[in-house]
Amino acid sequence: MAVGKPMRYKTFLQLRDEQEYRDHFKQHYVLSSPILTFDSIAVSFKLTHHIEILRKEPAPGQLRAFCPQRAERLDWIKAGLQDPNANLYFGYDRKRKTVDYNRRVAIVAANYAIIIRMTAQKTAEFVTAYIMDERSLKLATRHPDWNETDCVWS
């Protein structure tokens, strides 16, 4: 599980349809799991994560829809996890409306977020990745910088 050289975030994955993106996610993340971050955290992926990653949050009363903008950035997940220049913050717990000390948010390429949930020391589970809008980016960057000392494992 060697950490590779961080890629540029200009390359977009171009596949034919949603099924090909699902297959790509399965092959490159689920079956290759865990993926080691630049700071040696082993991140595991589950097959159910492809549903979240390929679909955008719907408006109230609507179903999740395939989101090509999210799908074509699938390869950015690994690159972001392995990027030593990523901006790292603690996550946010919407229910409790407070900082979540067991989630790590890596922001790369100005506004692309990769979120992992710490499950044990140097072990985490992938949660999601998405393009942040301006409001989300402002909120995320107000959270404390992520550090292993203050991290809580679930």
FIKOLZA-1660 file (N, C-alpha, C; in steps of 0.1 Angstrom, whole numbers, plus 5000, padded with zeros to 4 digits):
% residues 154
   i   px   py   pz ch aa at
   1 5008 4988 5000  A  M  N
   1 5000 5000 5000  A  M CA
   1 5009 5013 5000  A  M  C
   2 5016 5014 4990  A  A  N
   2 5025 5026 4989  A  A CA
   2 5017 5038 4985  A  A  C
   3 5021 5049 4990  A  V  N
   3 5015 5062 4986  A  V CA
   3 5021 5067 4973  A  V  C
   4 5012 5069 4964  A  G  N
   4 5017 5074 4951  A  G CA
   4 5019 5089 4950  A  G  C
   5 5025 5093 4939  A  K  N
   5 5027 5108 4937  A  K CA
   5 5013 5114 4935  A  K  C
   6 5010 5125 4942  A  P  N
   6 4997 5131 4940  A  P CA
   6 4995 5136 4926  A  P  C
   7 4983 5133 4921  A  M  N
   7 4979 5137 4907  A  M CA
   7 4975 5151 4906  A  M  C
   8 4974 5156 4894  A  R  N
   8 4968 5169 4892  A  R CA
   8 4953 5167 4892  A  R  C
   9 4946 5177 4897  A  Y  N
   9 4931 5176 4898  A  Y CA
   9 4924 5182 4885  A  Y  C
  10 4931 5181 4874  A  K  N
  10 4924 5186 4862  A  K CA
  10 4919 5175 4853  A  K  C
  11 4923 5162 4856  A  T  N
  11 4919 5151 4848  A  T CA
  11 4905 5146 4853  A  T  C
  12 4896 5145 4843  A  F  N
  12 4883 5140 4846  A  F CA
  12 4881 5126 4840  A  F  C
  13 4875 5117 4848  A  L  N
  13 4873 5103 4843  A  L CA
  13 4861 5103 4834  A  L  C
  14 4863 5098 4821  A  Q  N
  14 4852 5098 4811  A  Q CA
  14 4848 5084 4808  A  Q  C
  15 4837 5080 4814  A  L  N
  15 4831 5067 4811  A  L CA
  15 4817 5068 4804  A  L  C
  16 4812 5057 4799  A  R  N
  16 4800 5058 4791  A  R CA
  16 4787 5060 4800  A  R  C
  17 4786 5054 4811  A  D  N
  17 4773 5055 4818  A  D CA
  17 4775 5053 4833  A  D  C
  18 4765 5054 4841  A  E  N
  18 4765 5052 4855  A  E CA
  18 4771 5039 4859  A  E  C
  19 4767 5028 4852  A  Q  N
  19 4772 5015 4856  A  Q CA
  19 4787 5014 4854  A  Q  C
  20 4793 5020 4844  A  E  N
  20 4807 5020 4843  A  E CA
  20 4814 5027 4854  A  E  C
  21 4808 5038 4859  A  Y  N
  21 4814 5045 4870  A  Y CA
  21 4812 5037 4883  A  Y  C
  22 4801 5030 4885  A  R  N
  22 4800 5020 4896  A  R CA
  22 4811 5010 4896  A  R  C
  23 4813 5004 4884  A  D  N
  23 4823 4993 4882  A  D CA
  23 4837 4999 4885  A  D  C
  24 4839 5011 4881  A  H  N
  24 4852 5017 4883  A  H CA
  24 4854 5019 4899  A  H  C
  25 4844 5024 4905  A  F  N
  25 4845 5026 4920  A  F CA
  25 4847 5013 4927  A  F  C
  26 4840 5003 4923  A  K  N
  26 4842 4989 4929  A  K CA
  26 4856 4984 4927  A  K  C
  27 4861 4985 4915  A  Q  N
  27 4874 4980 4911  A  Q CA
  27 4886 4988 4918  A  Q  C
  28 4885 5001 4918  A  H  N
  28 4896 5009 4923  A  H CA
  28 4895 5013 4937  A  H  C
  29 4883 5011 4943  A  Y  N
  29 4882 5015 4958  A  Y CA
  29 4878 5003 4966  A  Y  C
  30 4867 4997 4963  A  V  N
  30 4862 4986 4972  A  V CA
  30 4872 4974 4972  A  V  C
  31 4875 4969 4960  A  L  N
  31 4884 4958 4958  A  L CA
  31 4899 4961 4961  A  L  C
  32 4902 4974 4961  A  S  N
  32 4916 4978 4964  A  S CA
  32 4917 4983 4978  A  S  C
  33 4907 4982 4986  A  S  N
  33 4906 4987 4999  A  S CA
  33 4915 4978 5009  A  S  C
  34 4922 4984 5018  A  P  N
  34 4922 4998 5022  A  P CA
  34 4932 5006 5013  A  P  C
  35 4929 5019 5012  A  I  N
  35 4939 5028 5005  A  I CA
  35 4946 5036 5016  A  I  C
  36 4958 5037 5015  A  L  N
  36 4966 5044 5025  A  L CA
  36 4968 5059 5022  A  L  C
  37 4965 5067 5032  A  T  N
  37 4966 5082 5030  A  T CA
  37 4981 5086 5031  A  T  C
  38 4984 5098 5028  A  F  N
  38 4997 5103 5028  A  F CA
  38 5003 5102 5042  A  F  C
  39 4995 5102 5053  A  D  N
  39 4999 5101 5066  A  D CA
  39 4996 5087 5073  A  D  C
  40 4995 5077 5064  A  S  N
  40 4994 5063 5068  A  S CA
  40 4981 5059 5075  A  S  C
  41 4970 5065 5071  A  I  N
  41 4957 5061 5076  A  I CA
  41 4952 5051 5066  A  I  C
  42 4948 5039 5070  A  A  N
  42 4942 5029 5061  A  A CA
  42 4927 5032 5060  A  A  C
  43 4923 5036 5048  A  V  N
  43 4909 5040 5045  A  V CA
  43 4902 5028 5038  A  V  C
  44 4891 5023 5044  A  S  N
  44 4883 5012 5038  A  S CA
  44 4871 5018 5030  A  S  C
  45 4867 5011 5020  A  F  N
  45 4856 5015 5012  A  F CA
  45 4846 5003 5011  A  F  C
  46 4833 5006 5011  A  K  N
  46 4822 4996 5010  A  K CA
  46 4815 4998 4996  A  K  C
  47 4810 4988 4991  A  L  N
  47 4803 4988 4979  A  L CA
  47 4791 4998 4979  A  L  C
  48 4785 5000 4990  A  T  N
  48 4773 5009 4991  A  T CA
  48 4777 5024 4989  A  T  C
  49 4790 5027 4991  A  H  N
  49 4794 5040 4990  A  H CA
  49 4792 5046 4976  A  H  C
  50 4792 5037 4965  A  H  N
  50 4791 5042 4952  A  H CA
  50 4777 5049 4950  A  H  C
  51 4767 5045 4957  A  I  N
  51 4754 5052 4956  A  I CA
  51 4755 5066 4960  A  I  C
  52 4762 5069 4971  A  E  N
  52 4764 5082 4977  A  E CA
  52 4773 5091 4968  A  E  C
  53 4784 5085 4963  A  I  N
  53 4794 5093 4956  A  I CA
  53 4789 5096 4942  A  I  C
  54 4781 5088 4936  A  L  N
  54 4777 5091 4922  A  L CA
  54 4764 5099 4921  A  L  C
  55 4758 5102 4932  A  R  N
  55 4745 5109 4932  A  R CA
  55 4746 5121 4940  A  R  C
  56 4739 5132 4936  A  K  N
  56 4739 5144 4943  A  K CA
  56 4727 5145 4953  A  K  C
  57 4728 5153 4963  A  E  N
  57 4718 5155 4973  A  E CA
  57 4706 5161 4966  A  E  C
  58 4694 5154 4967  A  P  N
  58 4682 5159 4960  A  P CA
  58 4675 5171 4968  A  P  C
  59 4667 5178 4960  A  A  N
  59 4659 5188 4966  A  A CA
  59 4648 5180 4974  A  A  C
  60 4642 5187 4984  A  P  N
  60 4631 5180 4992  A  P CA
  60 4621 5174 4983  A  P  C
  61 4617 5161 4985  A  G  N
  61 4607 5155 4978  A  G CA
  61 4612 5148 4965  A  G  C
  62 4625 5149 4961  A  Q  N
  62 4630 5144 4949  A  Q CA
  62 4639 5132 4952  A  Q  C
  63 4641 5123 4942  A  L  N
  63 4650 5112 4943  A  L CA
  63 4664 5116 4940  A  L  C
  64 4674 5109 4945  A  R  N
  64 4688 5112 4942  A  R CA
  64 4690 5109 4927  A  R  C
  65 4697 5118 4920  A  A  N
  65 4699 5116 4906  A  A CA
  65 4714 5115 4903  A  A  C
  66 4717 5107 4893  A  F  N
  66 4731 5106 4889  A  F CA
  66 4738 5119 4886  A  F  C
  67 4750 5121 4891  A  C  N
  67 4756 5134 4890  A  C CA
  67 4770 5132 4882  A  C  C
  68 4770 5135 4869  A  P  N
  68 4782 5133 4862  A  P CA
  68 4794 5141 4868  A  P  C
  69 4792 5153 4873  A  Q  N
  69 4803 5161 4879  A  Q CA
  69 4809 5154 4891  A  Q  C
  70 4802 5146 4898  A  R  N
  70 4808 5138 4909  A  R CA
  70 4814 5126 4904  A  R  C
  71 4808 5119 4894  A  A  N
  71 4813 5107 4889  A  A CA
  71 4826 5109 4882  A  A  C
  72 4828 5119 4874  A  E  N
  72 4840 5121 4867  A  E CA
  72 4852 5125 4876  A  E  C
  73 4849 5127 4889  A  R  N
  73 4860 5131 4898  A  R CA
  73 4863 5119 4907  A  R  C
  74 4859 5107 4904  A  L  N
  74 4861 5095 4912  A  L CA
  74 4876 5093 4915  A  L  C
  75 4885 5095 4905  A  D  N
  75 4899 5093 4908  A  D CA
  75 4905 5104 4917  A  D  C
  76 4898 5114 4919  A  W  N
  76 4903 5125 4928  A  W CA
  76 4902 5120 4943  A  W  C
  77 4894 5110 4946  A  I  N
  77 4893 5105 4959  A  I CA
  77 4906 5100 4964  A  I  C
  78 4912 5090 4957  A  K  N
  78 4925 5085 4961  A  K CA
  78 4936 5096 4960  A  K  C
  79 4936 5104 4950  A  A  N
  79 4946 5114 4949  A  A CA
  79 4945 5124 4961  A  A  C
  80 4933 5127 4965  A  G  N
  80 4931 5136 4976  A  G CA
  80 4935 5130 4989  A  G  C
  81 4932 5117 4991  A  L  N
  81 4936 5110 5003  A  L CA
  81 4951 5110 5004  A  L  C
  82 4958 5109 4993  A  Q  N
  82 4973 5107 4993  A  Q CA
  82 4980 5121 4991  A  Q  C
  83 4973 5132 4991  A  D  N
  83 4979 5145 4988  A  D CA
  83 4984 5151 5001  A  D  C
  84 4997 5152 5003  A  P  N
  84 5002 5159 5015  A  P CA
  84 4999 5174 5016  A  P  C
  85 4994 5179 5005  A  N  N
  85 4991 5194 5005  A  N CA
  85 4976 5196 5007  A  N  C
  86 4968 5186 5009  A  A  N
  86 4954 5188 5012  A  A CA
  86 4952 5196 5025  A  A  C
  87 4942 5204 5025  A  N  N
  87 4938 5211 5037  A  N CA
  87 4929 5202 5045  A  N  C
  88 4933 5200 5057  A  L  N
  88 4926 5190 5066  A  L CA
  88 4919 5197 5077  A  L  C
  89 4906 5193 5079  A  Y  N
  89 4898 5199 5090  A  Y CA
  89 4890 5188 5097  A  Y  C
  90 4885 5191 5109  A  F  N
  90 4876 5181 5115  A  F CA
  90 4862 5184 5108  A  F  C
  91 4854 5173 5109  A  G  N
  91 4841 5174 5102  A  G CA
  91 4831 5181 5111  A  G  C
  92 4818 5179 5107  A  Y  N
  92 4807 5186 5114  A  Y CA
  92 4796 5176 5116  A  Y  C
  93 4790 5176 5127  A  D  N
  93 4778 5168 5131  A  D CA
  93 4766 5177 5130  A  D  C
  94 4758 5174 5119  A  R  N
  94 4746 5183 5117  A  R CA
  94 4735 5181 5128  A  R  C
  95 4734 5169 5133  A  K  N
  95 4724 5167 5143  A  K CA
  95 4727 5174 5156  A  K  C
  96 4739 5173 5160  A  R  N
  96 4743 5180 5173  A  R CA
  96 4748 5194 5171  A  R  C
  97 4750 5198 5158  A  K  N
  97 4754 5211 5154  A  K CA
  97 4767 5215 5161  A  K  C
  98 4777 5206 5159  A  T  N
  98 4790 5208 5165  A  T CA
  98 4801 5201 5157  A  T  C
  99 4813 5205 5160  A  V  N
  99 4824 5198 5153  A  V CA
  99 4824 5183 5156  A  V  C
 100 4827 5175 5146  A  D  N
 100 4828 5161 5148  A  D CA
 100 4842 5156 5148  A  D  C
 101 4847 5152 5159  A  Y  N
 101 4861 5149 5161  A  Y CA
 101 4865 5135 5156  A  Y  C
 102 4856 5128 5150  A  N  N
 102 4860 5115 5144  A  N CA
 102 4859 5115 5129  A  N  C
 103 4856 5127 5123  A  R  N
 103 4856 5128 5109  A  R CA
 103 4867 5138 5104  A  R  C
 104 4873 5134 5093  A  R  N
 104 4883 5142 5087  A  R CA
 104 4879 5147 5073  A  R  C
 105 4880 5159 5071  A  V  N
 105 4876 5165 5058  A  V CA
 105 4889 5170 5051  A  V  C
 106 4892 5164 5039  A  A  N
 106 4904 5168 5031  A  A CA
 106 4898 5176 5020  A  A  C
 107 4903 5189 5018  A  I  N
 107 4899 5197 5008  A  I CA
 107 4910 5199 4998  A  I  C
 108 4908 5195 4985  A  V  N
 108 4918 5196 4975  A  V CA
 108 4912 5203 4963  A  V  C
 109 4920 5208 4954  A  A  N
 109 4916 5214 4941  A  A CA
 109 4906 5225 4944  A  A  C
 110 4909 5233 4955  A  A  N
 110 4901 5245 4959  A  A CA
 110 4888 5242 4966  A  A  C
 111 4880 5232 4961  A  N  N
 111 4867 5230 4966  A  N CA
 111 4862 5215 4966  A  N  C
 112 4871 5206 4965  A  Y  N
 112 4866 5192 4964  A  Y CA
 112 4869 5185 4978  A  Y  C
 113 4859 5180 4984  A  A  N
 113 4860 5175 4998  A  A CA
 113 4860 5160 4998  A  A  C
 114 4869 5153 5005  A  I  N
 114 4869 5139 5008  A  I CA
 114 4867 5137 5023  A  I  C
 115 4857 5130 5027  A  I  N
 115 4854 5129 5041  A  I CA
 115 4856 5114 5045  A  I  C
 116 4863 5112 5056  A  I  N
 116 4865 5099 5062  A  I CA
 116 4861 5099 5076  A  I  C
 117 4857 5088 5081  A  R  N
 117 4854 5086 5096  A  R CA
 117 4864 5077 5102  A  R  C
 118 4870 5082 5112  A  M  N
 118 4881 5075 5119  A  M CA
 118 4874 5064 5128  A  M  C
 119 4879 5052 5126  A  T  N
 119 4873 5040 5133  A  T CA
 119 4883 5035 5144  A  T  C
 120 4895 5037 5142  A  A  N
 120 4906 5033 5152  A  A CA
 120 4918 5041 5148  A  A  C
 121 4928 5040 5156  A  Q  N
 121 4941 5047 5153  A  Q CA
 121 4946 5042 5140  A  Q  C
 122 4948 5052 5131  A  K  N
 122 4954 5049 5117  A  K CA
 122 4944 5041 5109  A  K  C
 123 4931 5041 5112  A  T  N
 123 4921 5033 5104  A  T CA
 123 4909 5042 5103  A  T  C
 124 4903 5042 5090  A  A  N
 124 4892 5050 5088  A  A CA
 124 4883 5043 5077  A  A  C
 125 4871 5049 5076  A  E  N
 125 4861 5044 5066  A  E CA
 125 4857 5056 5058  A  E  C
 126 4857 5054 5044  A  F  N
 126 4853 5065 5035  A  F CA
 126 4838 5068 5038  A  F  C
 127 4835 5081 5038  A  V  N
 127 4821 5085 5040  A  V CA
 127 4816 5091 5027  A  V  C
 128 4822 5101 5021  A  T  N
 128 4817 5106 5009  A  T CA
 128 4828 5116 5003  A  T  C
 129 4825 5120 4991  A  A  N
 129 4834 5131 4984  A  A CA
 129 4824 5139 4975  A  A  C
 130 4827 5152 4975  A  Y  N
 130 4818 5160 4966  A  Y CA
 130 4824 5174 4964  A  Y  C
 131 4819 5181 4954  A  I  N
 131 4823 5194 4951  A  I CA
 131 4815 5204 4961  A  I  C
 132 4823 5211 4968  A  M  N
 132 4817 5220 4978  A  M CA
 132 4812 5233 4972  A  M  C
 133 4800 5238 4976  A  D  N
 133 4796 5251 4971  A  D CA
 133 4803 5261 4981  A  D  C
 134 4801 5274 4977  A  E  N
 134 4808 5284 4985  A  E CA
 134 4805 5284 5000  A  E  C
 135 4792 5282 5003  A  R  N
 135 4787 5282 5017  A  R CA
 135 4794 5271 5024  A  R  C
 136 4794 5258 5019  A  S  N
 136 4799 5247 5025  A  S CA
 136 4814 5248 5027  A  S  C
 137 4821 5254 5018  A  L  N
 137 4835 5256 5019  A  L CA
 137 4839 5266 5030  A  L  C
 138 4831 5277 5031  A  K  N
 138 4833 5286 5042  A  K CA
 138 4831 5280 5056  A  K  C
 139 4820 5272 5057  A  L  N
 139 4818 5265 5069  A  L CA
 139 4829 5255 5073  A  L  C
 140 4833 5247 5063  A  A  N
 140 4843 5237 5066  A  A CA
 140 4856 5243 5070  A  A  C
 141 4860 5254 5064  A  T  N
 141 4873 5259 5067  A  T CA
 141 4873 5267 5080  A  T  C
 142 4861 5269 5086  A  R  N
 142 4860 5275 5100  A  R CA
 142 4863 5265 5111  A  R  C
 143 4862 5252 5107  A  H  N
 143 4864 5241 5117  A  H CA
 143 4879 5241 5121  A  H  C
 144 4881 5235 5132  A  P  N
 144 4896 5233 5136  A  P CA
 144 4903 5225 5126  A  P  C
 145 4916 5228 5124  A  D  N
 145 4925 5220 5116  A  D CA
 145 4925 5206 5122  A  D  C
 146 4925 5196 5113  A  W  N
 146 4925 5182 5118  A  W CA
 146 4939 5178 5123  A  W  C
 147 4939 5171 5134  A  N  N
 147 4952 5166 5139  A  N CA
 147 4948 5153 5147  A  N  C
 148 4958 5144 5146  A  E  N
 148 4955 5131 5152  A  E CA
 148 4954 5131 5167  A  E  C
 149 4960 5140 5174  A  T  N
 149 4959 5141 5188  A  T CA
 149 4945 5143 5193  A  T  C
 150 4937 5152 5187  A  D  N
 150 4924 5155 5191  A  D CA
 150 4913 5146 5185  A  D  C
 151 4917 5137 5176  A  C  N
 151 4908 5128 5170  A  C CA
 151 4902 5118 5179  A  C  C
 152 4889 5116 5177  A  V  N
 152 4881 5106 5185  A  V CA
 152 4877 5095 5176  A  V  C
 153 4880 5082 5180  A  W  N
 153 4876 5071 5171  A  W CA
 153 4863 5066 5175  A  W  C
 154 4855 5062 5165  A  S  N
 154 4841 5057 5168  A  S CA
 154 4841 5042 5168  A  S  C
% end
